[in-house]
Amino acid sequence: MFDAKTTCVVVVGAQWGDEGKGKLVDVLAERAELVVRYQGGANAGHTVVIGDSQFILRQIPSGILHPNVTCIVGNGVVLDPETLFGELDQLAARGVDTAGRFFISDRAHLVLPYHKLLDAASEKSQKLGTTGRGIGPAYEDKYGRRGMRLTDLRRVECARAMLADRVGRANRLLEMMGSSERASLDQHVALLERLAPRLLPLTADTGVLVHRAVRSGRRVLLEGAQGALLDVDHGTYPFVTSSNTTAGGAAVGAGIGPTAIDGVLGVVKAYTTRVGNGPLPTEAEPPFGERLRELGGEFGAVTGRPRRCGWFDATVVRYAARVNGLTGLAVTKLDVLDSFAEVPICSAYRLDGESCAEMPAEVEALGRVQPIYEVHAGWQEPTGKARRLADLPAAARAYLDRLQTLIDVPVRYVSVGTRRDQIIEV
Ligand code: GDP
């Protein structure tokens, strides 16, 4: 993706998340100097496998595994400090030194224990399938202009007063929601007093760091969490996350202008998965759904929840290509399809007897669409050793060609296994 003219690249998920962005960022980060996470919180775990080690990174960009890369958690992220320290400690225990190359925006908002209590209470009534990590309530506070940002920790007295107000409000809400849980002000104050000395040295005006890197032509990777169909504006609302996962959110959440971005790589699985509730038009019938789940290891990296699995949905990815302005596609997990005799692709939908080329806005309508499938012959050969397109079986190449034609975005990478080296650069 990087070349003389393309130095600032966004990597986005172009389905419902879990597309394997972590691996792509890991591969691309080798050539980058700065990797910035721009939205989301600690629910979206990236899994990166290096040798025999598996790293699950929830908030720290996976670029951190490259010793020469500086990593940033941007202003658009809601930060869970305890989880962050867990990740930093996990990295340190495995010999990954992060000193001097990991920074968090002083404008990023904090996820606090009261957010988690509110999340659990609202999930009982709203049933959106959230991960209960407080991310939604933290974004609600942000947009309600009562969030706590890292910069607030610089003034301890002020932070205490803010906490008293926020914890009181949270407890009133919990009571209204019929929850018996209550947040403790003392515990919140103690938590911040314990965390601030470790957090503040990592805190910086990261927008300036990213801006300077872009201006001086250094290679910058902006990394999103989740996928386009979970974007709060463009996703299957209300079964969405609470931030803009799409490429527009990358500029806002990294603290730079949109003109700084040169390219957008959309990561897609060679099939489709989603976690949580909401429609999934191409959900595969048994036993194919189970087989995709087993072969693809489709269980949430953080929650362990089984993912719902189905065939590639070109309507979804065409839409993602449009709302993200994708300039390239990375197709992951091609190897998961190796053993299937036939591989269907959903090329379009029918809705109420009419053809439907675009994603309907209403989740109820998306639940009613009928996928139109093209059935492609499977290749029934292992692809894990392929390192060039020419190494792939002809039927696998034909499958990728068809995806590229249906989406109208060039395939730039094909991933054929979990390992770092199992990738084809087209
Ligand atoms: P992310 O949040 O988009 O990074 O996705 P996850 O980390 O939740 O899921 C990606 C999972 O797929 C991880 O377990 C990866 O190791 C694995 N993975 C990534 N690319 C491939 C691939 O090409 N083939 C296979 N079999 N697994 C892959």
Residues whose N, C-alpha, C, O or C-beta is under 5 A from the ligand:
A	BS01	GDP	G17 D18 E19 G20 K21 G22 K23 G45 H46 T47 A301 T332 K333 L334 D335 S415 V416 G417 T418
